[in-house]
């Protein structure tokens, strides 16, 4: 289901403007930001109501993925008891559009008992590729007993107006968390809830910023560990989240997942 941003935002403005008031210019990016990022709860409700045709995968294919543990089709990873996920050239709208380089996509490892979940079309960036102004969700994997993992991609312009820069040129870990926080929690971020912020260079030559956040209000879960880097004109994040029970039993595995992320 394609989303006509201009039509939706224009209708909203017409409904809200007094009858005699002159039309004003519409900030479509701000409008969609309110719809997608600021309205996380509403988006979740909309997702639950979406028909199968409005999901990235056909109903039968999506159902098959949901019922299949990733260990049955993904290869072993370098991390013990983990399997490696690398999306193919047709996996997501961003990869098909070339926004995320098909031949060199992101990758990460996870326990073999996890399953792929559906990504709603409206959250996938399908409506705006290849020139999205807002962040989108690439893939979701989850395990009911352990937690959830999401790859989130944001245009670099959401962090800086500079092009072709490395993440360390955008700012320090503590400096850019205010921009990244809503992507990680699914709503907003109180900086007091940032447990740790650090950086580490990995074997792909990129510097990654790593965060732990404990936010009881987070729609992705109160506990999150995440890793983010910049590649080209994109910021790529792996966000792994858990509730209190999941975190208490699986903290070590969830942290290990984040360390495997490569952009």
N, C-alpha and C positions, 0 to 999 in steps of 0.2 A: 504494500500500500504506500504509494508516494505521498508525501506531505507537501502541499502547496503552501509554503511559508508566507508568501505575500498575501494570499487570500485569507488565511487564518488570522494573521495579524491585523489586516485591514478590517475584517469583520469585527474583531475585538475592539478596535479603535472606534468604529462606527457605533457600536453598542454602548460604549462608555462615554462618548462625546455628547454634550447637550445639543439639542436639535438645532439651535441657532449658531452654534460655535463653528468657526472656520476649521477645515481639516488642517492637520499638522503633519509634518514629516514623520515617518515611522522608522524607528530603529529596529529593523528586523532581527538583528543579532541579539539585541537585548530582549526582544519579545521571546525568541526561542530559548534564550538562557533561562527566562522565568519558567517556560514550559518544561524544559528538560532537566536543568540542574537544580534550580531553586525549588521545583515541584517534584522532588524525588518520590514522595509518598503517592502523589497523584499518578506519576508515571508507573509506579508499581501496580496501582489499581488498574490502570489502563492495560498494562501487560497481561494481567489475569483475565481481562475480558476480551483480549484479541483472539480472533479466529485463527485456525491453523494456517490459512492462506496468507496471513499478515506476519508470519514468522519467516526467518531467513531460510529455514529448511522446510520442504514439504512435510505435511503432517506425519506421514509414515516414516520418513527418514529421521525426523526429529525424535519421534517416539522410539525408534530403534536405538539412536544414540543414547537417549536417556536411560534405556534399560540395559545398556552394555557398559561394563567396566572397561576403562581405558587400557587396562593391562592385557585385554584380549586382542588389541589391534595396534598398540604403540610399542616401539622397540625399547629395550632396556636403556637406562641412562647411566652415566658415569657414577651417579650417586646410588649407593646400595639400596635395593628394594624400591627404587623409583623407575618410572618410565619417562621417555622424552617426547614432548609434543613440539612439532614443527609444522606450522600450517602449510598446506600446499597452495599452488598458484590460483586456486579458485575458491579458497576457503571463505573469505569475507569480502564485503563490498570494497573496502579500502585496498585489499590486495588485488582484486580484479581490476580496479581503477588505476593501479600503479602508484597510489599514494604511499602505501607500504610496499617496499621493493619486493616483488615476488620471489626473486632468486636469493634474497638475503633477508628473510623475515625474522621476527623475534622467535624465541624458543624458551622453554622452561621445562622442568621435570616435576613430577608429582607421584604420589602413591598409586599403585595399579588399581586400587579399589575405587578410585574416583570416577565420576561420569560427566560427560559433557551436558550442559544445560542449554536451553534455548535463549537466544538473544532477540528481543523484540525489534522489529524493523525500525521503529521510530528511535531506538537507542543505538542502532548499529551504524549510523552515518550513511545509510543507503540513500537517504533523500538528498544528500548534499555532495557526495563524492563527484569529482576529486578535489573540490575546493571547500571543504567544510570549515566553518569559522568556530565551531564548537567541538568539544571533546566527544568521543563516541566509544562504545564498548566493542571490542573485537571478538572475544570469546569468553565464555564462562565455564568453569568446571567446579564440581562440588561433591562433597560426601556428607551425608546427613549427620554422621557421627563426628566428623573432623573439621569441616569448614567449607569455605568457598574461595575460589581464585578467579580474578578477572584481569584481562589485559585491557587497559584503557589507553587510548591514544588521543593526544591533544595537539592542535596546531601550535607551533612554537610561539606564534603571535600572542597567545594567551599568557605567556611568561615574559616576552620581550619583543620589542620592535626590530631588534637586530636579526639579521639573517646569517646562516652559515656559521653559527657560533657553537662552541662546546658548552656543556652544562656548567662547567666551572666559570665560564665567561658570563653566564646569565646571573649568577649570584651564588652565595654559599648555601649549604643545606638549610640553615636557619632562616635565610633570607627569602627563599622561594616557597616555603611551606605554606604561607598564607594564600598563594595562588593555587597550589596543588591540593591543599587540605580538603576542599569540597569534593574533589574527584575521589579522594581516598575514603572519606567518611560517607559519601553519598548525600550529604546535606551541607552543613557549615562546619567550621572548625574553631574551637576555642584554643588558642595557642597554649594554654595551661595544660591541655590534654596531650600534648606532644611529649611522650616519655623519653624518646631519644631521636637524634638526627645525626647521621654520620655519612662518610663518603668512603668509597673503596674503588680502586681501579681493578678491572677484571681482565681475563685472558683475551678478550676481544679488543683490548686497547682503549675501551671507553671507561670514563669515570661514572660511577653510579652513586646516587644519593639514596640512603636507606633510612626509613622512618618506622618508628613504633608509636602508635597512637592508641590511647585508651579513652574512648569517647562513648559514654553510655547512650547518647542520643544518635549515634551513627546508624544509618539505615543499612549499611553493609555489615554491621556487627560491632559490638563494643570494642573488640580487640582487633587491631589491624597491624600487619607488618607489610611494608611495601618497598619497592625499589624502582627508581626512575632514572632515565638518562635521556640525552638528546641525540638524535640522529637525523641529519639533514634538517628539514624544517618541521620536525615532529618531536614531541616529548612522549616517550613511551613508558608506561607504568605497569608493573605487576602488583596488584593489590590482593593480599591474602587476608581473609577475615574470619572471625570465629566468635561464637557466643561464649559465655563464661565457662560452661561445661566443656565445650569443645577445646577451648584454650587450655584449660587445666590438664587435660589428658594428652593434648597433641602439640603443645607449644614448640617442642623441638623439631617436629616434622614440618610444621608450618614455616618456621624460620629457615629451615633447609630449602624449602621450595623457593623462597624469595632469593636465596643466594645463587640459585641455578639460572636466574633470569638473564638472558642476553638479548640485546636489541639488534 
